Amino acid sequence: MSLTPFLEEHLKVYRNAGKGNPSYLSAYICEEFIEIIGQQVFCAILEEIKESKYYSIRVDSTPDISHIDQLTFTNRYIRGSEPGEHFLKFIPIFSHGAKNLADTVVEFLQENNIPLSNCRGQSYDNASNMSGRYTGLHSLNLVGVKVAECGPQIVSFFDFIQHLYSFFSASTHRWNVLTSSLGKNHIVVKCLSGTRWSAHFDAVTALHGGFEKIQDALDALAVDADHKWNTRREAEGLSKKMEKLEIIFLTILWNDILGRVNKTSKILLSKNVDILVANDLLKSLKVYLQEMRDKFSEYEAKAKSRCPDLKYSDGDKRARKRSMHLTRYYGLPEQILLHETEKFKVETYLPLLDSLNSHLTEREAYESIENLFSLFSQLKTIDCNEFSQRCEKLANAYHEDLDYNELLNECKQFKHYIVHDEEYKTLPDVYRKLIPDKLKSVFPNVEIALKIFICMMVTNCTRECSFSRLKLTKYHLRSTMGQQGLNLLFLVCIESDILKNIDFQPIIKQFSAIKCRKFSS
């Protein structure tokens, strides 16, 4: 990226100006600039939070390069008529206990005069000890991580994918053999990631798309006399694993599953998606996965179409006995013989799908929110009796913010106000209509209810952004960076959109006046 004309000219003149000529280019001055700019961005965010009044918070932690557990504190609130999610601070913590996390959150809010009473949503990702159950924001990333460990066949499959990547990436010659075999139109094998579940999608997609050509590359390396015996044997072993029906089956299955999960996750990571849309998406994903339980034969047929003569690993052995305890009043448990196909279905296929559905359900926290606020998306169709009940339920849930009688009367009028507006289909769309039309004074309770709904956390993208920037910025050469400097630098970096709207002219004049050196004649 090219330098701005002002900075470029300044460097030409003052870069090597010599002693006695202030250039404002020293590390100390740069740190002062970052501190001034960062403080202004932080204050601007605090002012917006107080102006919006209602907000929600998201807290999660990650270790940095210096082995300090950094608690990232992000905030969601309404800016004008649009939702905004903003990073506020990294806070070093030394315990993940519920009391310590709660005290840290409360202390931060008190220090910055942010009323806790205005908080309308909290999310502690992967910290179920804060609530005793998974009631936080939905994370398909965590769902995927759990499911990848649900059975030995699944663990073995992903271990194989990682082994495949490690084998080819360990040598430039092996990598060249792979790329030559794949050609220009195929994706090379990818590495898995323990924290970024989309990496599993990339890795499985690459394997699925170039399955035969990857095996051709392994076969070529297995017979290449120029390689060491260990390398040839490893290539031969990987190639033989690709001839297993389980590997082919799971490659096809996971490609379909992860394709749906990945695209759904990307929508959930959008800042502008609302909870009702997110809940409908998750419901549709669960139905899709439930329907897959009846499609075992289809996936098996697809797998066998690649290699019709292949069988499961136990296919050439006598079918193993599976002991099943049946409910009866007398006698020993019945011994049931399972064919290798049924064995794979019962022990791998069905547990995988059931585990996905189970984790999708237990981590879902949107259902109760939908029951409260879907009232506004159904204003045109809801009947009178239910209309009153839904308003009462919402008003009771937020009794400090909403008045039931006022809310009911406002909704009755508001229903007729938007009845002819087809473009207002989501609650954020409805809220955006209130603001430009200057109707807050006409429908104050409706406006408050919609603001509370929109400010609730739906995404974890701000947290992921701060984690990624932390690893990119505080690396081994900057491991001694102070906490204050770290926070201000990240504010400037992550919240650049707010930075662009701040007028720094008064601050620049104040800074230059302090730094200006006057010499007597």
N, C-alpha and C positions, 0 to 999 in steps of 0.2 A: 504494500500500500504506500503510495507516494505521500510525502510530507505536505502539510498545508503551506501555502506560499509564505505566510507570516513566519512560521517556524523555520522553514528552509532559509529564508533571508536572515533570520536571527542567528542561525548556525554559521552561515557564511561570514558574518561580521564578527561574532563573539566566540567562536569555537576555540580559537587559539589566541585570545586577546592578550594574554600575559598577565602578570601580577599587577594588581591595582586597578584593573578594569573589570568591573562586575559583569558577569555573563548570565547569572541566574541558572547555571547549568550543573551545579554541584549536586551530589547525591542528597546532601542535607536540604537544599532548596527544593529538590524534587519531592522529597518526603513531606515538606511543608505544603507544597501544592496539593499533593494527594490528600493530606489531612484536611485542608480547607475545603477542597471539592467534595470529599467524602462526607464531611460533616454537613455540608449544604444539602446533599442528596438525602442523607438520613433525616434531616429536619423536614425536608419537603415531603418525604413519605409519612412521617409522623403527623404532619399537618393534614395530609389527605385522609389518613385514618380517622383522625378526630372529626374532620368535616363530614366524612361518610357515616360516622358513629358506629354502625354495625360492621363486624369483621369476623373472620375465622382464622385460626392458626394451624400451622402444620409443623411438627417437630420430628426430626430424625437425626441420627448421628452417623458419622463415618470417621475412621482414623486417618490422620494425615501422615506425611512422610516422617515426621518426628515422633510418631506413635502417641500423639495426643488425640483423644476422642473429641471431635468437633461436633457440637450439637447445632445443626442449622435451624434457624428460626425464620419461617416464611409466613406471610400474611396475605389474606385475600379480602378485598373490599371493593366498593363501587367507586369508580372514578368518572364523574359526570353521569353517563348512562351506561357505561361499560364496566364489566368486572376486570379487576387487575390483581395479579399475584406478584408479590415483591419479596425479594430477599432482604432481611433486616440485619442479621448478625450471626456470626459463628461464636458459640459459647463453649469453652473447654469444660468437659465434665469428667468425673472420675468414678461414677457409679451409674448403673442403669436402673436402680431401684425406683419404684413408683414415687416414693416420697421425695427423692432427690430431683427427679425430673419435674414433678409438680412444683417444688420450691423454686427451681431454676426458672420455670415459666412465669410464675407469679412475681418473682423478684424482678425479672426483666420488664414485665408490664408496669410494675409499680415505679421502677426507676425512670421510665419514660412517660409516666402519667397517662397510660392507656388503660381506661377502666375495664377491668375484667368483667364487669356486669354487662358490657356491650358485646361480649364474645358470644357468637351464635353457632360456632362449630369448632371442633377440635379433632385433630388427627395425629396419632402417634404410630407411624408405620412400623410394623414388626415389633411393636412394644405392647403386647396384649396385657402385660402386667399393670398397665394404667387403667384398665377397665375390667379385667377378668375375662373378657371374651373379645373376639375379633369384631369390633364395632367401628373401627377406623375406616379410612378411605380405602376403596377397593384397589387392589394391586394385582394385576394379572401376572406381574413378574414373580411375586411370591407364590402364587398358585402354581405356576410352571415349575419353579424350583422344587416345591414339595412333590409334585407329580413325578418328576424325573427320578425320584428316589422311592417310588411306590412298589418296586419289585425287582428281583435280580435280573430279569430279561431286559427291563428298561434301563437299569444302571449299566448293564453290559453293552447295550446298544450305544449309549452316549459315550461310554469309555472307548468303544471301537471308533467312533467318529473323531474323538480327540486324538487317539492313537494314529489314525490316518493322517490327520493334519501334522502331528509331530514328526511322523516318518518322512513326509515329503518336504516339510519346511526345514529339516535338519541339514539338508544338503542342497546347494544350488543346482547341482547336476540332476538330482531327483526332481526338483521343482521344474526344471526345464523339460524333463521327460514328461511330466504331468501336463504342463501347459501345451506342449507340442501335441500330446494325445487329445486333449480337450478341444484345441482349436480356439478361434477367436470368439465364437458364439456361446461359450460355456463359462460358468463361474468356477473358479478354482476352489479347492476345499478350504473351509473356514475353521477358525479356532472357537471353542466354546468359551463362555464366560459364566462365572458363578453368580454375578450380580445383574448382568444385562441379559434378560431372557430372550431378547430379539436376536442375540448371537446364535442361539440354538436354532431359530428359524433360518437364519442365513446358512448355517452349517448343514442343516437337513436339506434345504433347497438345493444347495450346491451338490450334495451327494445324490439327490433324486434326479437332478437334471443331467448329470454326467456319469451315472452309475457304470454303464458298460465301458466307457472310455477311461474311467479311473481304474477299473479292473484291468483293462488293456495295458495301462501304464505300469501297474504292479507286476503283471505277467512279463512285461519287457524287462523290468529290473530284476526279476527272479532268475532270468536266464542269461543276464549280462555278465560275462566272465570278468569284466573289468572291475566289478564291485567285489567287496569282501564277502566271505561266506556268510557272515552274520546278517549283512544287508540283504543278500539274496534270500536267505531263509525267512527273514522278517517280511519281505515283500510277498513271498509265497504264502506265508501264514495269513497275511491280511487278505490276499486274493481268495484263499479258501474260505475265510469268514464271510466274504461277500457272496459265496455260493450257498450260504445257509438260507433256508426259506424264511427263518425268523428275521434276519437282517433285511431281506427284501420287503417282507410284509411290513415291518416297523418303519422302514424308510418311506413307503407309500402312505401309511397311516399317519405318521407324524408330519409329513409334508402337508396333508389336508388339515390336520388339527392346528398346527402352528400357523398355517396361512390364515385361518379364521381368527385365531387368538391374536396374532400380530396386528392384523388390520383393525380389529376391535380395540386393541390396546392403544393404537395410534390415535384413534378418535377420542378415547378417554383421556389422553394426554394433552388434548387441545384445551387451551384456556377458556375458550368460548362455549364449550359444551356444558349443558346444564344437567342436573341430577336426574330429571325425568327421562331425558334422552339416554343418559348413561344406564339407567335402570332397564329401559326397554332393550338396549343393546345386549346387556348381560343376560336378560331373560331369553332373548333370541339365541344367544350363544349356548345357553344351557339346553334349550330345546334341540338345537342342532346336534349337540353332543349326545343327548339322550336317544335321538333317532339313529345315531351311529351304532348303538348297541345291537341293532338288528341287521347290521350290514357286514357281519363277519365274513360271510360267504363271498360277498362281492370283493372285499379286500384280498381274501385268500385267492380268488380267481385271478385278480390282477397280478398278484405276486407270482402265481404259477404260470401265468402267460409269458413271463420273461424266461423262465426255465421250467418247462412242464414236468421234467423228471425229478425235480427237487422234492425232498421230504423234510419234515422237521427233524431236529437233532436226534430225537429218539425214534425216528421213523423206521430204522432198520433193527430196532430192538423190540422185545416183547413189551406190549403195553403195560405200563406200570400200574400197580394197585394203588388206589386212593381210598383211604379209610374215611368214611363219612358216618358220623354218629346220628342215627335216626331216633326220633322220639318214639319209644315203645316201652311196654311194661315189663318185658322179660327178654332174655336172650342177649347175644353178643351183637356189637355193631356190624352192619352189613358191609361187605367188601365190594366195592364197585370198580370195575375195570374201565379206565378212560382211554380212548383212542388218542393218539398223539395230537390230532386236530382239536379234539375236545379239551385236551390237557392245556394246550396253548391258549385256547379261548377262555377257559375257566381261570387259569393261573396268571395270564398276562393281559389279554385283550379287555375283558370285562373289568378287572380291577383298575386298569389304566383309566377307562372312561368313567367308572364310578368314582374314582379318586378325584378326577377333574371336576365332576359335578358336585361332589361333596365340598371341595375347597372353594368352588365358586359360590356355593350357598352360605357356608359358614363365615366367609369374609365379606359378605354383602351387607352394607349398611344403608342402602338407599331406599329400601322398601318403606320404612316408617316415614321418611321424608316425603316420599311420593304420596302416601296416604293423606298427609296433611295438606300439601300444596297443589296436588293435581286438581283441586277445586277450580283454580283459575284457568286451567287448560280445558275444563269441561263446562264453563259457564253457559255456553249456548245450548247444551243438551241436558243438563242436570235438572231433575224435577224439584218442585218447591219444598217438599218435606226433607229430602236429602240435602237440599241447599242450606236449609237452616241448621241441620245437624253438622254438616261439614264446617260451616262458619263457626259454630260453637266449639267444635273440636279444635280448630286452629286457634281461636281466641284463648281457649283454656291452656293450650300448649305454650302460648306466648302472652300470658295474662299481663305482664308488665309493659308490653308494647302495644297490644291491641285491645280495643273495646268491642265486645261481641255485638251489641246493638248497632253501633256505628258501622262496624265491618259488614254486618248483614245488609243494612240499608245502602251502603256504598256499593256492595257487590250487585245488588238488585239493579241499581242505576247503571253501574259499569257494564253489566251484561248487555244492556240495550245500546250502550255507547259504542261497543266494539262489534256488535252483531253483524254489521255489513263489511267489516274489514277482514278479508280472507287471508291477507298476508301475515297477520299476527297469529302465528301458530304455536310458538313457544313462549314460555314465560319471560325470558329476556326480551323478546320482541314486544310483548305487552308492556313491559317496563319502559322500553325505549319510546313507546308512544306517549306515555305519561309525561316524560321530561320535556320534549320539544313543544308539546301542546300546553305546557305549564298547567297541568291538572293536579299537582300535588296538593293544593289547597282544597280541591273538590273531593279527591279520593285519598285522604291522608293515610287511612288504615290499609287500604289496598297498596299504596306506595310502600309503606313500611313492610308489609308482608312480603311483597315481591323483592324488596331490597334484602331482607333476611335470607330469602331463598337463594338469590343470586350470589350472595357473599359466601355461601357455604362451599367448602372445598370439594372439588370434583377430581382434580388432577394432581399428580405429583411431579409435574414437569419442572416447576421452579426448584424443588428440592434436588432433582436429578441434575439440573443445570448448575446449581451451586456445588454439588459433589464433583462434577466433571471439571469445573473451573478450578476447584481446590487442588485436584491432582495435577492439572496442567500448570498451575501457578506456583504452588508450594512444592517444588520438587527438591532433589537432593542438594542442589546448589543454593537453595533458598530455605533450607530446613531450619535456620535460626531466626526466621522472620518473626517479629513481635506480633502479639495478638491484635493490638490496636491497629497497627499498620496493615495487617492481613484483612481485617474487617473493612477498613476504609478503602483499600485497594479493590476488594471484591464488590463493594457498593458501586464504585465508579465503573467497574467493568460490567457487572451484571445489569445494573439499572441505568444503562446509557440513555434510554429513552427519556427518563426523567432528567438526567443531566443536561440533555440538549435544550430543555425548556427553562433552565434556570438562568437568570440574568446575573452574571458575575462581574459586571462593570463596577459596582460599588465595592466589592471585595478586592478587585484588582487595584483600585485606587488606594484602598486602605493598606493593602500589602506593600505597594510601591512606596507609599509615604513612610512606612515603618523602615523599609530597607534602604531608602534613599540616603546617601551619604553627602553631607554638605561640608565643603572645605572652605575655610576662610582664605581670603585673598592675601 
